[in-house]
Amino acid sequence: MNSLPDHDLDKSTVTKAYARWAPVYDLVFGAVFERGRHAAIAAAERIGGRILEVGVGTGISLPHYSRSCRLCGIDISAPMLRKAQERVTELKLTHVEGLWVMDAEHLSFPDGSFDVVVAQYVITTVPNPEATLDEFARVLKPGGEIVLVSRVGAEAGLRRSLEHWFQPAARKLGWRTEFSFVRYARWAANASGMRLIERRAMPPFGHFNLIRFGKDGGASRIIESMPMRAAG
Ligand SMILES: C[S@@+](CC[C@H](N)C(=O)[O-])C[C@H]1O[C@@H](n2cnc3c(N)ncnc32)[C@H](O)[C@@H]1O
């Protein structure tokens, strides 16, 4: 496995990092992650209904969801979430049901609460990615989907070496550079009732992937005919 042990990233480091990012986050990461966000929203809207956005941050993606969806957002960073709340108020985003400071690994929603769980650029920032994905699966309704846009580390070569070298600095900024796709595939293989539906390369440079997991049961089986695409 290419990943570092789980203790490489702790919640207090991440919380402090995002308190620093909050005032400038949209400026730095707005445009660069835009295509990934739009792809995730399009995937989520194919299911629709009640959607949980985990690590909603400054709420940058909220205005782009159709008003027919009902959105809930959670984030561990209160300063990031304050920006999201300002956005909801300013733009009168009435399709946003609520925003809560909450840890992705310990969601306070009952089982089967959501049709879709979306997490954009979040999974590589949590200390226990697999436990966090378990929690996403728990709050998902049967037939629902987990939609991730996430960094996928290189398996070998120069990029792999650079990612390894940059990891200590990245940790201080609040994320991991090393994170193999094997971790996602292995999680899906071991998680009861969950399966990998799609993996698609996303810009910048294909270093990110759109990853969809489906939960068995329910009506959304109809859209499973979408082919699984490997990252280029
Ligand atoms: C890279 S930002 C992504 C923000 C937003 N999703 C976007 O598309 O730009 C990662 C977000 O995940 C949040 N986050 C990190 N760890 C978390 C956790 N354990 N629980 C909830 N949110 C977390 C951070 O506070 C931050 O807002």
Ligand as a Chemical Component Dictionary entry (heavy atoms), coordinates in Angstrom:
data_LIG
# 
_chem_comp.id                   LIG 
_chem_comp.type                 NON-POLYMER 
_chem_comp.pdbx_formal_charge   0 
_chem_comp.three_letter_code    LIG 
# 
loop_
_chem_comp_atom.comp_id 
_chem_comp_atom.atom_id 
_chem_comp_atom.alt_atom_id 
_chem_comp_atom.type_symbol 
_chem_comp_atom.charge 
_chem_comp_atom.model_Cartn_x 
_chem_comp_atom.model_Cartn_y 
_chem_comp_atom.model_Cartn_z 
_chem_comp_atom.pdbx_ordinal 
LIG C1  C1  C 0  -9.819  20.726 0.366  1  
LIG S1  S1  S 1  -11.201 21.283 1.279  2  
LIG C2  C2  C 0  -12.550 20.939 0.154  3  
LIG C3  C3  C 0  -13.699 21.911 0.327  4  
LIG C4  C4  C 0  -14.812 21.772 -0.700 5  
LIG N1  N1  N 0  -15.420 20.444 -0.644 6  
LIG C5  C5  C 0  -14.341 22.064 -2.098 7  
LIG O1  O1  O 0  -14.826 21.420 -3.042 8  
LIG O2  O2  O -1 -13.530 22.950 -2.309 9  
LIG C6  C6  C 0  -11.413 20.006 2.491  10 
LIG C7  C7  C 0  -12.540 20.302 3.468  11 
LIG O3  O3  O 0  -12.757 19.140 4.265  12 
LIG C8  C8  C 0  -12.933 19.550 5.617  13 
LIG N2  N2  N 0  -12.592 18.438 6.489  14 
LIG C9  C9  C 0  -11.370 17.914 6.734  15 
LIG N3  N3  N 0  -11.448 16.906 7.612  16 
LIG C10 C10 C 0  -12.760 16.790 7.954  17 
LIG C11 C11 C 0  -13.485 15.929 8.829  18 
LIG N4  N4  N 0  -12.866 14.992 9.542  19 
LIG N5  N5  N 0  -14.806 16.089 8.924  20 
LIG C12 C12 C 0  -15.454 17.048 8.202  21 
LIG N6  N6  N 0  -14.827 17.898 7.362  22 
LIG C13 C13 C 0  -13.497 17.760 7.233  23 
LIG C14 C14 C 0  -11.998 20.753 5.754  24 
LIG O4  O4  O 0  -12.314 21.549 6.872  25 
LIG C15 C15 C 0  -12.206 21.447 4.419  26 
LIG O5  O5  O 0  -13.282 22.359 4.466  27 
# 
loop_
_chem_comp_bond.comp_id 
_chem_comp_bond.atom_id_1 
_chem_comp_bond.atom_id_2 
_chem_comp_bond.value_order 
_chem_comp_bond.pdbx_ordinal 
LIG C1  S1  SING 1  
LIG S1  C2  SING 2  
LIG S1  C6  SING 3  
LIG C2  C3  SING 4  
LIG C3  C4  SING 5  
LIG C4  N1  SING 6  
LIG C4  C5  SING 7  
LIG C5  O1  DOUB 8  
LIG C5  O2  SING 9  
LIG C6  C7  SING 10 
LIG C7  O3  SING 11 
LIG C7  C15 SING 12 
LIG O3  C8  SING 13 
LIG C8  N2  SING 14 
LIG C8  C14 SING 15 
LIG N2  C9  SING 16 
LIG N2  C13 SING 17 
LIG C9  N3  DOUB 18 
LIG N3  C10 SING 19 
LIG C10 C11 SING 20 
LIG C10 C13 DOUB 21 
LIG C11 N4  SING 22 
LIG C11 N5  DOUB 23 
LIG N5  C12 SING 24 
LIG C12 N6  DOUB 25 
LIG N6  C13 SING 26 
LIG C14 O4  SING 27 
LIG C14 C15 SING 28 
LIG C15 O5  SING 29 
# 
